[in-house]
Amino acid sequence: MTVDPRLLAILVCPVTRTPLRYDARRQELVSEAAGLAFPVRDGVPILLVEEARPWTPEEEAPPPDEAPTPARP
């Protein structure tokens, strides 16, 4: 399930009032400014700080099974 792009265009982080980015793989709206990831349940964003989890930029790396394979010489 995805978040409607029109909805995403108007949603902001409840802490920093900055735009949110949708992470489809984790079904979360990410506030990079606040370092929080808000869950999306059944297509509904849950923008409660109590429901958010801490987020770090290191999470952007693909999981090991999705990491690109280095080219062989």
Contacts in CASP RR format, 6 or more apart in sequence:
PFRMAT RR
TARGET T0000
AUTHOR 0000-0000-0000
METHOD contacts of the structure
MODEL  1
MTVDPRLLAILVCPVTRTPLRYDARRQELVSEAAGLAFPVRDGVPILLVE
EARPWTPEEEAPPPDEAPTPARP
1 27 0 8 1.000
1 40 0 8 1.000
1 42 0 8 1.000
1 43 0 8 1.000
2 22 0 8 1.000
2 24 0 8 1.000
2 43 0 8 1.000
3 22 0 8 1.000
3 29 0 8 1.000
3 40 0 8 1.000
3 43 0 8 1.000
3 45 0 8 1.000
7 45 0 8 1.000
8 20 0 8 1.000
8 22 0 8 1.000
8 29 0 8 1.000
11 19 0 8 1.000
11 20 0 8 1.000
11 29 0 8 1.000
11 45 0 8 1.000
11 47 0 8 1.000
12 18 0 8 1.000
12 19 0 8 1.000
12 20 0 8 1.000
13 19 0 8 1.000
13 20 0 8 1.000
13 31 0 8 1.000
13 33 0 8 1.000
13 34 0 8 1.000
13 36 0 8 1.000
13 47 0 8 1.000
14 47 0 8 1.000
14 48 0 8 1.000
14 49 0 8 1.000
15 31 0 8 1.000
15 33 0 8 1.000
15 34 0 8 1.000
15 36 0 8 1.000
15 49 0 8 1.000
16 31 0 8 1.000
16 33 0 8 1.000
16 34 0 8 1.000
18 31 0 8 1.000
18 32 0 8 1.000
18 33 0 8 1.000
18 34 0 8 1.000
20 29 0 8 1.000
20 30 0 8 1.000
20 31 0 8 1.000
20 38 0 8 1.000
20 45 0 8 1.000
21 29 0 8 1.000
21 30 0 8 1.000
21 32 0 8 1.000
22 28 0 8 1.000
22 29 0 8 1.000
22 30 0 8 1.000
22 40 0 8 1.000
23 29 0 8 1.000
23 30 0 8 1.000
23 37 0 8 1.000
26 37 0 8 1.000
27 39 0 8 1.000
27 40 0 8 1.000
27 41 0 8 1.000
28 37 0 8 1.000
28 38 0 8 1.000
28 39 0 8 1.000
28 40 0 8 1.000
28 55 0 8 1.000
29 37 0 8 1.000
29 38 0 8 1.000
29 40 0 8 1.000
29 45 0 8 1.000
29 47 0 8 1.000
30 36 0 8 1.000
30 37 0 8 1.000
30 38 0 8 1.000
30 55 0 8 1.000
31 37 0 8 1.000
31 38 0 8 1.000
31 52 0 8 1.000
31 55 0 8 1.000
32 55 0 8 1.000
32 57 0 8 1.000
35 54 0 8 1.000
35 55 0 8 1.000
35 56 0 8 1.000
36 49 0 8 1.000
36 52 0 8 1.000
36 53 0 8 1.000
36 54 0 8 1.000
36 55 0 8 1.000
37 52 0 8 1.000
37 53 0 8 1.000
37 54 0 8 1.000
37 55 0 8 1.000
38 45 0 8 1.000
38 46 0 8 1.000
38 47 0 8 1.000
38 48 0 8 1.000
38 51 0 8 1.000
38 52 0 8 1.000
39 45 0 8 1.000
39 46 0 8 1.000
39 51 0 8 1.000
39 52 0 8 1.000
39 53 0 8 1.000
40 46 0 8 1.000
61 67 0 8 1.000
62 68 0 8 1.000
END
